[in-house]
Every structure is written in structure tokens, then in C-alpha cells.
Amino acid sequence: MLHTLAASLFIARIVTGGLNINASFFDMIPSETDSTAAHIAEENITASSQNNVFILSKSADFSIAKQNAQKVYDALKDDSRFNSVSLYADNESAQDVTEFLQKYRFMLLNQSTVEELNTPEGAQNFARNALAKVFGGFTLSSFDNIAADPFLLDEVNLQNCLRAITESGTAFGPKDGVLAREFKGDWYVMIRAELSEKGAKLGSRDNAVPLIYRTCLPLESEDAKMVFFGTPFHSYKSSSSASLEISIISTVSMIAVILILLFVFKSFVPLAASVLSIVLSVATAFATVHGFFGSIHLITLVFGTSLIGSCIDYSLHYFINWKASPALESGTQIRRHIFNGLFLSLVSTEICFVILFFAPFMLLKQIALFSFAGILSSFLTVMAVYPVFSLPPEEKRCIPLIQLIELNQSRFAKVRPAVKFIPLVLSLLSLLVLGFNYKKLAVRNDLSNLYKMEGRLREDTILAAQVIDYNPTNYLIVRGKTEQEVLEKEEALIPKIPDPFVCTARFIPSVKKQNQSYEAVKNLLPYAGEQFAALGFDESDCDSFINEFNSKSASFVTLSNETPEFLKSLLKILWIGQSGDYFYSVILPSKISDAAVYEQLAASDQDVFYESKVSSISQSLDKLTVFILLMFACAFVVIAFVLRFFYDSKTVFKVVLVPLLALLCVGAVFVLNGLNIEFFGITGIILVFGLGLDYVIYRIENKNNTTESFAIFLSFLTTAISFGSLVLSAFVPVHVLGLSIFTGLVVSFICAML
């Protein structure tokens, strides 16, 4: 039934949305804010960057840098893996800017120009300066519209607009038809590309990043280099690394388990059945998660390889009795014999995963559901399928290792008094370590530790960040009851922001501000006749200008007007719009020189909020870590309550002490390794609580049974191999999770056996 349901969910998702394996770094960390507006802002900013790449063609010779950039552009521009590839200056966008500024030229003057025009002397000087520019020929705008704009308002507005556009992007500027920048003696020519859905797909042959590498790297020489920058490069690398780790960890774990099974059972039946159970469990877990969520993260798969050890526990307990318990004469009897222990083990483990599923973090939900479905599948396979297998001949129903253990029981009995104090010693040592290092016992998550850039990609990222000089990770959110109130608040903040930035009000001022601009232009009208005469126009042209001006008194540019193309992509990021009872917008600095300035701006106005992405994520992880600790306490209470239905209070007390000791030891190991108490380590503790209790429950159910004790040992060994292999991962969250679980399992096993 479980397998059918999982398959149905999976097939339905594949048919409607296709296979979706996610390796995004940003999707493996929790949302960093509880604010709806901040969520929208973060989504907008992330959406604008997660599929964008920068390719910088570098050379001391500008012509070489440009030539290589042109070759890359020609190779990529028509490929379906890209929505767009940009190299050359966009004349069409420039035309959009010109037309927009001409249409609203009376309404878009900046504050300094308005103040200048509001004095008689200032208005007169402005008119004279316009004439000087016309006759001098030093302007950015053309004179095609001079009859309608004798005071060159377009020129003033164009300068302001270009300044705002420049501050909304990189440090690159136009040179010989392309965007380029000279930096420390080298020229860099920029190619900017947006990956299509096809090109952004990770784990696919159609991913655009390998194509970029194949195109760019052959162009490198002593005189030229290509620099790669953007989230897709990191996603591709992490995806490739995670895929490799999945292969290695799965292969090593599987080989180790196979060798153990062959050595112990000397039969292919347990091996084949166990492999079948593992494959079925992993497939069921994969199908369930993908079917439920519509995608599965690669970190879930990396963690899911640990199911190899967890799922085989049930197989081992069955086949140990299948091979070495002659008193059990059928598969049904074996099932009846092991059912209580396995069922309680299943319940205690699944309770932990159920609780974990309610964590407010998508990746953790996926891991919980993956593990829950996989372990349940394994349990059902053992209970429903294994009893069908024929038992070996009676003369072969023995395991030499168990016989060897039974022959040496007296020796083990002599050693037991000496080793039974190991749990106490571990407790004392852990308390000492934690006591001497109590200052390090802080819940602290450092986002920079979650992903380590290495090699060339690290060098390229550092260099590109310096050259591009654009890192919009922090921003201000402005709130107001109306659109106009938000724009007015932005305008009040504009002179207080010390860094290059972009916001909606720099392109679309408030109606109040536009009225001020319009009224300021009125001060130029007394000079209109003189201006037109100086430019060689007659009186009718002057009258047309004044009539047009009068007709524009209420022609305001607003967010509901038809915005030009060049503004649409920016406004998609900057203008959040209405959420609940308020309107929101974003002021986005291209970099932050002093965070304290922005914090002070937010502190001085209840409608202004400062969002720092990195620090907010770390704080969110800290909150989640505390939440996980509370979940641990919850799991502790729930499992103790469930066990009380099966055991007396004294036994339950002994059972629940085991995960507490495991928690102490994990904390000590973390301190000795210089690790903080952080999210992924604490998550591992919840899993230890469920998995580690298995050994204790098996031991209680079969206290003096050598066969079951051996099964517990094999169960621990295979699980420890699976989780121990995660410690070898170069990916920090997986490494920490593996270390936490492996340490906890070792401690739980020792306590159970002693």
C-alpha cells in the first residue's frame, strides 16, 4: 500500500512537472525573516540573481578582451539554454529612456534643480546655462527636441536618470559599444546572461554552465583570461560535488554492508533480500518526497544514503534468527519473535521524524519525510515479504561468530564488571569538557561556514566582486498606507543614504514631488520668449511650448502608468506593492559601507526596516536551533509516554537516560572539534534519539539472548558505517550532521550493551 501510494504520487508529479532535483544553496537554508514584505523582497532580489551569470573577458589589451567577449557572445547568444545574452550597448533601451524623459520632463526635476529654479536669479542662470550648452554642443541628449524643450530639461533629467541607473548596477560603463572597466591595469569586458529554465536545470546535460566553460576556457592564454561570477556557477559546483558524494557514500556504504552480510551469513539470500529492501526503501522515500513536494534537494539525497544502515537493521534482526535460531521453525515464528522489538523501534524512530517534519524549514521537512517513508518501507518489507523465504537446512542454521561468542561467554563475564562503568565515565568526561569550555556553549550559526568556496571559483568570485563592485545583499524596506506615502518616505531617505543605491522614487517621484517640479518650471516661463528668440525660433514656437506646459499640469507619472521597458525589470525588484493593509518598497544599495547608518535610519522610523541577509539567516538558524532543542524535549516526553505502555517506570527511566548521555557526549565532541552548537548538529541529535533507542529496546526485549545481541552489534555496525561516511563529506552541514549522529549512535550502543 505504501509503495503504491508513493509510486502514484511520484508518477503524478513527473507527468505534471517532470523530475526536479534541486541543489540551490539558498534553498537549503531557512527563510531569514518573518515579514511578508521582506519575503517578497528577498524573492524578487533572489529571482533577479539566481539565474544570472557574469562572464568577464580580461586582458591588459582592451582589443583582446573585447575580441574574446565577442567570440563568447556569438557562441552563446542563440542557444536555447539562455533567455538572453548581453554584450553590446542597448540602443533600444536608450531610446526608451529618452522618450520617457521627454514625455514627463516637467515633472522629473531633482531637488537641487527645483531649489535653484525657485529663486529668480537661479531661474535666469538656468536659462543662460541651457543656451551655453546648446551653442557649446556639450550635452548627453540630442537637440532633436529643442523646439519643445528650449531649457534642456531633458538634459538635466537624463543626467539624473543615468546616475540612478549607474548606481543600480555594476561599476562598468560603455566603451567602444560594450560595457567595460579598467581595474588594476587590466581591462574587463562584461557579458551578462540569464539562464533559461532549461539551462538552469541542475543535474541535467542541458545545464548551461558546462557550455560556458567549454566556450570560454579555450580562449584563455598568457594575455587573456575569463572570469566567472554568479550563483549558477556555485549551484553547478555544489550540485556536481553533491552528486559525486552521493555516489561515493552510497557505494562505500553498500560495499561495506554487502561484505558484512556475506561474511556473516555466507549466503546470497540475506544479501539479495537486504539489497532489495534498501533499494525499495530508497525508491519509496524518493518517490514520496518528490511526489509530496514536487522536488527533492540533493542534500536530502546525501542524507538519505544513511538509510542503507537504518533500513538494514530490520533485515539483520530477521536473518540472524533465520540463520542462527533453530528453535524458530518458520518465517512466521521469526516474525512473531522479533515483532515487539522492531515495532517499538519503528515507533520511537518515526516519532522523531514526525516531530522533525513540523520544523518550519523545507529541507528538514524533506529529510524527515524521506527517512520516515524509507524506514517504514523497510519495516513493512521485513514483516510482509521475508517470512515467504524458505529457511536454510537445519544443519546450516548456525553462525560461527555467534558460536564463538557463546564459547567465550565466561571471558566476557569477567570483563563486564570493569567496563560497565564506561557510561558513567563518558558522562563525567563530557561534563568536565563542557564545564571547562562553558563559554563556548552558545547557540551560534555562522552562514559563512555552510558553504566554502574553493579553487578557481573562489578566486574568480573574489576578483569579480572587486571589479563589478555590486553586492546588493542588504536593503531597506519602506512601508506606507498608500503608494504616494511610500514614495514620499523614500524621498525623505534619499539624501541620508551614503552609498550608491536605487529606489523607485529616483525614477518615479511622488505626486507631491512632481508638483514641486512643475511649479519650479513655471519660473522659467518669463524667460521663454527670450530663450526661443536666442535659439532662432519665432513667437508661435514659444506659444506652443507654453500651451504644452499648461496642458501638462496634471500629467503625472505613476506606477499605474505604462512604464518604459528599462524600468520594468527594476521596479519588479524595487516595488513590492500592497501586502495586507500597507504598501511596501525596497531601497537597494549596491554595497554597504556602514551598516550602522542603515540601522539608525530604520530605528528612527517605525515604517522603515533594515534587512541584512547574512546576519538574518544566521539569526534564523539560531532560532531554529533552539526550536530543534524544544522538539528534542517533545520527542523525549512523547517516546517516554509511549514506552510506559510497554515497560515499568524504572525501565523507561533507564531507556530515556541513554539519549541524554548521547546529547552530553555530542556536545563534548563538538566543543573539542571547535564546533558551535548549531542547527545541523542539533538536528542530528533528534535522529539519534530515535535510532539510538533501537539498541536499548532490542536489548531489553532480548536481554540474555546472544543471537539478538549479535544482531544489535551488526545493526549498530551497519548504521555507524552509513552515518560515519557522512562525516567524510566536504559539505559542512552534512559533515556536522554525520558527526552528531555517529557520536550519538556510538554512545547509545555502548550504553545498550552494558
Secondary structure, 3 states (H helix, E strand, C coil): CHHHHHHHHHHHHHHHHCCCEECCCHHHCCCCCCCHHHHHHHHHHHHHHCCEEEEEEEECCHHHHHHHHHHHHHHHCCCCCEEEEECECCHHHHHHHHHHHHHCCCCCCCHHHHHHHCCHHHHHHHHHHHHHHHHHCCCCCCCCCCCCCCCCHHHHHHHHHHHHHHHCCCCCEEECCEEEEEECCEEEEEEEEEECHHHHCCCCCCCHHHHHHHHHHHHCECCEEEEEECHHHHHHHHHHHHHHHHHHHHHHHHHHHHHHHHHHHCCHHHHHHHHHHHHHHHHHHHHHHHHHHCCEEHHHHHHHCCHHHHHHHHHHHHHHHHHHCCCCCCHHHHHHHHHHHHHHHHHHHHHHHHHHHCCCCHHHHHHHHHHHHHHHHHHHHHHHCHHHCCCCCHHHCCCHHHHHHHHCHHHHHHHHHHHCCHHHHHHHHHHHHHHHCHHHCCECCCHHHCCCCCHHHHHHHHHHHHHHCCCCCEEEEEEECCHHHHHHHHHHHHHHCCCCEECHHHCCCCHHHHHHHHHHHHCCHHHHHHHHHHCCCCHHHHHHHHHHHHHCCCCCCCCCCCCCHHHHHHHHHHEEEEECCEEEEEEEECCCCCHHHHHHHHHCCCCEEEEEHHHHHHHHHHHHHHHHHHHHHHHHHHHHHHHHCCCCHHHHHHHHHHHHHHHHHHHHHHHHCCCCECHHHHHHHHHHHHHHHHHHHHHHHCCCCHHHHHHHHHHHHHHHHHHHHHHCCCCHHHHHHHHHHHHHHHHHHHHHHC
